[in-house]
Amino acid sequence: IKDLKSDLSNGIERTLTVYTATGEVMAQYKGKIDLASTEGGIVKFDLNGKRYMYYNCFVEVIEEEEP
C-alpha cells in the first residue's frame, strides 16, 4: 500500500541516509522522497524535483509516521 501511495503522491515523508562501505555517512536527505526499487547496487530516488542515484552504497530509509 505504501508503494502505491508513494507513486500516486510523488513520494512520502522519509529520511534517507547513504553510507560508505566503511559505515561513514556520505549524505542524508529528509522530505517527500519517491524511492525506486532497483537492482545491481543502485539506489535511485527523487526529492524536490531532482533525481539522485547512488552506486554501490548502503542506504537506510526511515518512513515518517503519518499524523
Secondary structure, DSSP 8 states (H G I E B T S, - for coil): -HHHHHHHTT-EEEEEEEE-TTS-EEEEEEEEEEEE--SSSEEEEEETTEEEEEES-EEEEEE----
